[in-house]
């Protein structure tokens, strides 16, 4: 049997590429939107080790330019020549938070017609997990304010009670809240903000295949299609953390208490764990530092770190 060989440097190949007109097809702009989560107490860096009032938070920016001037939106930006889309996400996140080499997970590609009023723009969304101790909020030319919003997601099954149905309809109510009195941000003045958006999900099972489609019912005045991106990203993050809880380490400082680790995972997954069971579950991933933190939960607490093989 004879096999054809491929020569990328053949004269025919070079001639084809020299004469190829890349303008013969319309091309979209490529952008990234970053869904950056942190688990922090109100006041961000002020008392990072306290468990009281620690919440799952999402970074939003307030746009200073059209479109959606004055609306809250996800941080992000356009792909530059020579960049990968991951490099774009890292650059934009560094500009907004000062965080280098963050956890990034490509969560989705959004290419629906009309999703951006400026034209044909495809967005690649990334989930990012931020350790609040390393974060300093900034604002770039597209945003005049940036803030961490508390995140709540309520999901209600609105389908009929037919247990044999392969299709479920789910109503996701996303609530994002900001309290200027108890939060660190670069927002000027006293302002309490609550954004409530509704996203519907049609979930269909076909054999072993599970397909979900999402539609924005009420954007809550979030810019673009970001309500949908946030809901899908949070649902995916919950699934990821339930599958592998080590993802939570990216939300924590280098040393932490087991109570802090448990609280972090509970805030993301919206589930409670028995402390004894939780300690057994994480025992293979963490080790004692030999240090004790005083005044933590009214008694000294041992500090732990991630075992090097697990991170």
C-alpha positions in Angstrom: 0.0 0.0 0.0 1.3 3.5 -0.9 0.7 6.4 1.4 0.5 10.0 0.1 3.0 12.3 1.8 2.2 15.9 2.6 4.8 18.6 1.9 3.9 21.9 3.5 6.8 23.5 1.6 5.7 22.4 -1.9 5.7 24.9 -4.6 1.9 24.4 -5.1 1.3 25.0 -1.4 3.3 28.2 -1.4 1.6 29.4 -4.6 -1.8 28.8 -3.1 -1.0 30.6 0.1 0.5 33.5 -1.7 -2.6 34.0 -3.8 -5.1 33.3 -1.0 -7.4 36.2 -0.3 -8.4 36.1 3.4 -10.9 38.9 2.7 -13.1 36.7 0.6 -15.0 35.7 3.7 -16.5 38.0 6.3 -14.7 37.7 9.7 -16.1 38.3 13.2 -14.3 40.2 15.9 -13.2 37.9 18.7 -13.6 38.9 22.4 -13.4 37.4 25.8 -15.7 37.8 28.9 -14.3 36.9 32.3 -16.6 35.5 35.0 -14.3 36.1 38.0 -15.3 34.7 41.3 -14.0 35.2 44.8 -15.1 34.1 48.3 -14.6 37.0 50.7 -16.0 38.8 53.6 -17.6 42.2 53.0 -14.7 44.6 53.1 -12.6 42.2 50.9 -9.0 42.3 52.1 -9.8 43.9 55.6 -10.4 40.6 57.5 -9.9 37.8 55.0 -9.7 35.0 57.6 -13.1 35.6 59.3 -15.8 33.2 58.4 -18.7 35.5 59.4 -20.4 37.0 56.4 -18.1 35.5 53.8 -19.9 35.3 50.5 -19.4 34.2 47.0 -18.7 37.3 44.9 -18.5 38.2 41.3 -16.5 41.0 39.7 -18.4 43.5 37.6 -17.4 46.7 35.9 -19.6 49.7 35.1 -19.2 50.7 31.5 -18.1 54.2 30.7 -18.6 53.9 26.9 -21.3 52.9 24.5 -22.8 50.4 24.1 -24.5 49.8 27.4 -22.9 53.0 28.8 -23.7 53.1 32.6 -24.6 49.4 32.7 -22.8 46.7 34.8 -21.1 44.0 32.8 -18.4 41.4 33.0 -14.8 42.5 32.5 -13.3 41.5 29.1 -11.9 42.8 25.9 -10.9 42.1 22.3 -8.3 39.7 21.0 -5.2 41.5 19.8 -3.0 40.4 16.9 -0.6 37.7 18.0 -2.5 36.8 21.2 -4.2 33.6 22.1 -7.6 34.0 23.6 -6.2 32.8 26.9 -3.6 35.6 26.8 -6.4 38.1 26.2 -8.3 36.9 29.2 -5.1 37.1 31.4 -4.3 40.6 30.2 -7.8 41.9 30.8 -7.9 40.3 34.3 -4.5 41.7 35.2 -5.7 45.2 34.2 -8.8 44.9 36.3 -7.5 43.1 39.4 -3.7 43.1 39.4 -3.7 39.2 39.6 -1.1 37.4 37.5 -1.6 33.9 36.2 -5.0 33.3 37.6 -7.1 30.1 37.4 -8.8 30.2 34.0 -11.3 27.7 32.6 -12.9 28.2 29.1 -16.6 27.9 30.0 -18.4 28.7 26.7 -18.4 30.3 23.3 -21.2 32.8 22.5 -21.8 33.5 18.9 -25.6 34.2 18.6 -26.5 36.7 15.9 -27.3 40.1 17.5 -25.7 39.3 20.9 -23.6 42.6 20.6 -25.1 45.7 19.0 -21.7 46.7 17.6 -21.7 43.9 15.1 -20.6 40.3 14.6 -18.6 39.6 17.8 -17.9 36.1 19.1 -17.1 36.0 22.8 -15.2 33.3 24.6 -16.2 33.2 28.3 -13.7 32.2 31.0 -14.3 31.2 34.6 -11.6 32.7 36.9 -11.1 32.0 40.6 -9.4 34.8 42.5 -7.7 34.8 45.9 -9.0 38.1 47.4 -5.7 38.7 49.3 -3.9 39.2 45.9 -6.6 41.4 44.3 -6.5 45.2 43.9 -9.4 46.5 41.8 -8.6 48.9 38.9 -10.6 50.4 36.1 -9.5 50.6 32.4 -10.8 52.9 29.7 -14.0 50.9 29.2 -15.1 51.1 32.8 -15.3 53.8 35.5 -16.2 51.6 38.4 -15.4 48.1 39.4 -16.8 46.2 42.3 -17.4 42.7 43.9 -21.0 41.8 43.9 -22.5 39.1 46.2 -24.0 36.3 44.1 -27.1 34.3 44.8 -28.7 31.9 42.3 -32.1 30.3 42.8 -33.1 27.5 40.4 -36.8 26.4 40.2 -38.0 23.5 38.2 -41.0 24.9 36.3 -41.8 21.7 34.4 -44.9 19.6 34.8 -44.8 16.7 37.3 -44.4 14.1 34.6 -41.5 12.1 36.0 -41.1 10.3 32.6 -40.4 13.5 30.7 -37.0 13.9 29.1 -37.3 17.7 29.1 -37.1 20.0 32.1 -37.7 23.7 32.2 -35.8 25.5 34.9 -36.1 29.2 35.9 -32.8 30.6 37.2 -33.1 33.8 39.3 -29.7 35.6 39.6 -29.3 38.2 42.3 -26.2 40.4 42.4 -25.9 42.9 45.3 -23.4 45.5 46.3 -23.4 47.3 49.7 -21.2 50.4 49.6 -21.1 50.6 53.4 -19.4 47.2 53.8 -17.5 46.7 50.6 -14.1 47.8 49.2 -14.3 49.1 45.7 -13.5 52.1 43.5 -17.1 53.2 43.5 -17.5 56.9 44.5 -20.2 57.8 47.0 -22.7 55.8 48.9 -24.6 53.4 46.7 -26.4 50.2 47.3 -27.1 48.2 44.2 -29.2 45.1 43.5 -29.4 43.5 40.1 -31.9 40.7 39.5 -31.9 38.8 36.2 -33.9 35.8 35.1 -32.6 33.1 32.7 -34.6 30.1 31.5 -33.0 26.8 30.9 -34.5 24.0 28.7 -32.7 20.8 29.7 -33.2 17.7 27.5 -31.9 14.2 28.0 -31.5 12.0 24.9 -30.1 8.7 26.0 -26.7 9.4 27.6 -26.6 12.9 26.1 -27.7 15.9 28.1 -28.3 19.2 26.2 -29.3 22.5 27.8 -30.2 25.8 26.1 -30.5 29.1 27.9 -32.6 32.2 27.1 -32.5 35.6 28.9 -36.0 36.4 30.2 -35.0 39.6 32.1 -31.4 40.9 31.8 -31.7 43.0 35.0 -30.0 45.7 33.1 -26.8 43.8 32.8 -24.9 44.5 29.6 -25.0 42.3 26.5 -25.9 38.7 27.2 -23.9 38.6 30.4 -26.8 37.4 32.5 -26.8 34.2 30.6 -23.0 33.9 30.7 -23.0 34.4 34.5 -25.7 31.8 35.2 -24.1 29.2 32.9 -20.7 29.8 34.4 -21.9 29.5 38.0 -23.7 26.2 37.2 -20.6 24.9 35.6 -18.3 26.0 38.5 -20.6 24.1 40.9 -20.4 21.0 38.8 -16.6 21.3 38.6 -16.1 21.8 42.3 -18.4 18.9 43.2 -16.4 16.7 40.9 -13.0 17.9 42.2 -13.0 20.1 45.3 -9.3 21.0 44.8 -10.5 23.8 42.5 -11.4 25.6 45.8 -7.7 26.1 46.6 -7.4 28.8 44.0 -9.9 30.9 46.0 -7.8 30.7 49.2 -4.5 32.1 50.5 -1.5 29.8 50.8 -2.3 28.9 54.4 -5.9 28.5 55.6 -8.0 26.7 58.2 -10.1 23.7 57.4 -13.2 25.8 58.5 -12.2 28.4 55.9 -11.8 25.7 53.2 -15.2 24.2 54.1 -16.9 27.6 54.1 -15.4 28.4 50.6 -16.7 25.2 49.1 -20.1 25.5 50.7 -20.5 29.1 49.3 -19.7 28.0 45.8 -21.7 24.8 45.7 -24.6 26.1 47.9 -24.4 22.9 49.9 -23.6 22.2 53.6 -21.2 19.6 54.8 -20.8 17.9 58.2 -17.4 19.0 59.5 -16.2 15.5 60.4 -17.1 14.1 57.0 -15.6 17.1 55.3 -12.3 16.7 57.1 -12.0 13.1 56.1 -12.8 14.1 52.5 -10.0 16.7 52.3 -7.4 14.9 54.4 -5.5 13.5 51.4 -5.2 17.0 49.8 -3.9 19.2 52.7 -1.2 19.1 55.3 -0.6 21.1 58.5 1.8 24.1 58.3 2.7 23.8 62.0 1.3 27.3 62.6 -1.8 28.3 64.6 -3.9 31.3 64.1 -5.3 33.0 67.3 -8.7 34.4 67.7 -10.2 32.4 64.9 -13.8 31.3 65.8 -13.1 32.1 69.5 -10.3 29.6 69.7 -6.9 28.9 68.1 -7.1 27.0 64.8 -4.4 25.1 62.9 -3.4 26.4 59.6 -3.1 24.1 56.6 -1.6 24.2 53.1 -2.1 22.3 49.9 0.1 19.2 49.5 2.4 20.0 46.6 1.3 16.9 44.6 -2.3 18.1 44.6 -2.0 21.6 43.2 
